Amino acid sequence: MSAAPTALRYRREARVLEVEFPDGARFALPAEYLRVESPSAEVQGHGPGQKVTVAGRRHVGIMRIEPVGHYAVRIAFDDLHDSGIYSWPYLRQLGEEQEARWAAYEQALAVRGLRRDP
């Protein structure tokens, strides 16, 4: 299991969550990216191949970040989505896979004729 981050800072104007881990790994995760990759069942579905492509979230921001025990945070977005619990390993995975996941997201939007803008 991944260690808890040593720092978690939300830069409101940039809409970016900065995450730092004890081994020095650092990630800047845009709110839009966190929203469209939410670990919630609403986004991920209940099984393989059920992930939903969430469109129109280019301008989404984060309203609150709440601790969930010692293993995760719940992020409340200003589009009122707040059901995803971001575990430390999942936050790290999002950072490590950001480039590939973002490219897949943009491709999924294009295939479905969807846009990042509302």
N, C-alpha and C positions, 0 to 999 in steps of 0.2 A: 504494500500500500504506500502511496506517495505521502511524504511528510507534509505537514501543514505549511502553507506559505508563511514566509517571514514578514511579508508586507502585502497589503491589498489596498490600493488607492484608486478611487474613482476620480477622473479628471472630467468634471461636468461639462465644461465648454467644449472639450475635444470629444466627449462621449466615449471615453476609453477607460477600461479597467486595467490598471497595471498590477501584475502579479509577480512576486519574487519568491523563489524557493530557496531552502537552506543550501543547496549545492551551487547556487549562483545563477540558476536558470531564471530568466526574466522574460515576461511576455506582455505585450500591449494588446489587449483584446477589445476591439470596438464593440459598443453596446449592440449594434445591429447584428454582428457576428454571434454574440452571445445569445441574442434573442432567437435568431433563426436556427441555432444549434441547441436550443433549450433541451435539457434532458427529460422534459415533461412528456407524459403519454400523449398529450395534445399535439405535440410536434413529432415525437419519435414513433408514435403508434404503440401497439401492444405486442408487436412481433416483427420478425424480419420482413423487410420490404414494405413496411407501412409508414415510413417516414413521410411527413407532409412538407411540401415546399412552401415556406412562408414568404409571401411577397409583400411589397409595400412598406418595408420597415427601415428605409434609409435614414430617417430622422428620429428613430426611437432613442429614448434615453433611459437612464436608470433612476428610479425614484428612491429605492432603498436596497441595502444589502444587509441581510440579517443572518447572524450565525445560526447554524443548525448543529447542535452538539459541538464536538471537537473535530468533526469530519467534513463539514460542508458549509455552504452559504445558500440562502434562498435569495434570488434576485427579483425585485419587483420593478417591472418596466413601466414606462409612462403610457403604454398602450393597454395597461391593466393586466398584462400577463404576469403571473407570479407563482405559477405552480411547479416550476422546475427547481430541483435541489442540485446544486453544482458541487459535487464532491471534490476533494483535493485532487484525486487522480484524474477526474474528468476535466477539471480546469487545466491541469498540466497537459493532458492529451489535446485539448483544444489549442493550447499554445504550440505544442510540437507539430500538430497537423494543420495549423491555420492555413497555410498556403494551399495545400491540396484540398482541404474542405471548402475553402472559399471558391476555388476554381470549380469544384463540383457543384456548389450552390449556384454560381452564375450560369453554368451549363444547364442545370435543371430549370432555372428561370427561363432561359432562352428556349429550351425544348417545349416548355408549356406556354410560351407566349406571355410570360409574366414579367413584371418590372420591380426594381428595388424601390422606386418612388411610389408614394401612396396614390 
